Amino acid sequence: MPRESGPASGPASGAESAEPRLLRCGDLVLDETRWTVHRGETALKLSPTEFRLLACLMRHQGGLLTKSQLLQYVWGFGYTGHAQVVETYVSYLRRKLDRFGPPLIHTRRGAGYTLRSPEIGTAPDAVVVRPAQ
């Protein structure tokens, strides 16, 4: 059963929250309260947009998010730029995350992106490309 916050940790106390809001996926930990990200023991430096994108993927981990959904969640409904920005920022995140462990962000060609722990493995309908031997 989730623990409810008492009056001391509410807005009237002057403190944001007594407990950090943590999102986890494998060895990746995102602290929404402190705006920090760790992969294993390594602290990662992310831009505000990279942080929001990663938080969105982590909140929906295991599920598929389309580019349109990511544009709405991360850039907002008023965003008038190019949808290509999603691919660009996903590549920035991959470069930063994949240096410290197995890939967590996966592309479903023509559909969108999903974030999943390496322990889960590949989804049955995921395409696995192996190099030619």
C-alpha positions as semicolon CSV with decimal commas, in nm:
position;residue;x (nm);y (nm);z (nm)
1;M;0,000;0,000;0,000
2;P;0,152;0,341;-0,096
3;R;0,247;0,566;0,190
4;E;0,073;0,900;0,195
5;S;0,261;1,217;0,272
6;G;0,192;1,378;0,602
7;P;0,134;1,750;0,657
8;A;0,504;1,812;0,721
9;S;0,593;1,728;0,361
10;G;0,312;1,920;0,195
11;P;0,330;2,264;0,032
12;A;0,252;2,439;0,362
13;S;0,579;2,313;0,514
14;G;0,789;2,514;0,271
15;A;0,965;2,198;0,151
16;E;0,897;2,045;-0,191
17;S;0,875;1,683;-0,080
18;A;1,039;1,473;0,187
19;E;1,085;1,185;-0,057
20;P;1,251;1,206;-0,399
21;R;1,047;1,105;-0,703
22;L;1,258;0,835;-0,863
23;L;1,206;0,661;-1,195
24;R;1,404;0,341;-1,259
25;C;1,482;0,126;-1,559
26;G;1,752;-0,134;-1,500
27;D;2,055;0,055;-1,368
28;L;1,917;0,391;-1,487
29;V;1,775;0,615;-1,214
30;L;1,615;0,953;-1,280
31;D;1,534;1,175;-0,981
32;E;1,257;1,416;-1,084
33;T;1,289;1,615;-0,760
34;R;1,662;1,685;-0,791
35;W;1,678;1,674;-1,172
36;T;1,958;1,416;-1,168
37;V;2,021;1,104;-1,374
38;H;2,255;0,814;-1,291
39;R;2,345;0,510;-1,497
40;G;2,491;0,272;-1,244
41;E;2,724;0,482;-1,029
42;T;2,783;0,742;-1,303
43;A;2,605;1,078;-1,292
44;L;2,497;1,190;-1,640
45;K;2,471;1,549;-1,755
46;L;2,160;1,606;-1,962
47;S;2,014;1,920;-2,114
48;P;1,665;2,016;-1,988
49;T;1,510;1,879;-2,310
50;E;1,704;1,551;-2,284
51;F;1,593;1,521;-1,920
52;R;1,225;1,578;-2,006
53;L;1,244;1,330;-2,295
54;L;1,408;1,064;-2,078
55;A;1,157;1,122;-1,796
56;C;0,872;1,080;-2,045
57;L;1,018;0,755;-2,181
58;M;1,074;0,628;-1,827
59;R;0,719;0,711;-1,716
60;H;0,592;0,506;-2,011
61;Q;0,863;0,236;-2,008
62;G;0,768;-0,082;-2,182
63;G;0,509;0,106;-2,386
64;L;0,545;0,250;-2,733
65;L;0,549;0,628;-2,778
66;T;0,508;0,778;-3,124
67;K;0,700;1,085;-3,238
68;S;0,375;1,284;-3,221
69;Q;0,319;1,180;-2,860
70;L;0,676;1,268;-2,766
71;L;0,644;1,606;-2,936
72;Q;0,330;1,680;-2,734
73;Y;0,466;1,553;-2,400
74;V;0,816;1,702;-2,425
75;W;0,793;2,003;-2,655
76;G;0,427;2,092;-2,593
77;F;0,118;2,133;-2,809
78;G;0,238;2,470;-2,938
79;Y;0,560;2,333;-3,088
80;T;0,580;2,438;-3,454
81;G;0,925;2,305;-3,546
82;H;1,021;1,987;-3,726
83;A;0,931;1,639;-3,598
84;Q;1,293;1,541;-3,677
85;V;1,385;1,698;-3,340
86;V;1,261;1,380;-3,166
87;E;1,508;1,162;-3,358
88;T;1,787;1,409;-3,285
89;Y;1,726;1,411;-2,910
90;V;1,678;1,034;-2,894
91;S;2,022;0,999;-3,057
92;Y;2,171;1,243;-2,800
93;L;2,025;1,032;-2,517
94;R;2,146;0,706;-2,669
95;R;2,500;0,841;-2,697
96;K;2,500;0,940;-2,331
97;L;2,322;0,632;-2,191
98;D;2,469;0,353;-2,403
99;R;2,829;0,437;-2,304
100;F;2,762;0,291;-1,960
101;G;2,558;-0,021;-2,030
102;P;2,330;-0,206;-2,271
103;P;2,088;-0,005;-2,486
104;L;1,764;0,098;-2,314
105;I;1,593;0,304;-2,587
106;H;1,464;0,096;-2,876
107;T;1,315;0,205;-3,208
108;R;1,010;0,037;-3,357
109;R;1,055;0,131;-3,722
110;G;0,761;0,333;-3,848
111;A;0,595;0,333;-3,505
112;G;0,802;0,507;-3,237
113;Y;1,024;0,448;-2,937
114;T;1,018;0,236;-2,626
115;L;1,239;0,228;-2,320
116;R;1,288;-0,105;-2,149
117;S;1,525;-0,270;-1,908
118;P;1,779;-0,509;-2,059
119;E;1,645;-0,782;-1,827
120;I;1,316;-0,777;-2,020
121;G;1,484;-0,871;-2,347
122;T;1,340;-0,800;-2,687
123;A;0,970;-0,785;-2,754
124;P;0,830;-1,064;-2,973
125;D;0,759;-0,826;-3,260
126;A;1,090;-0,638;-3,234
127;V;1,334;-0,666;-3,519
128;V;1,677;-0,792;-3,418
129;V;1,949;-0,717;-3,670
130;R;2,261;-0,930;-3,645
131;P;2,580;-0,854;-3,835
132;A;2,664;-1,085;-4,125
133;Q;2,930;-1,342;-4,045
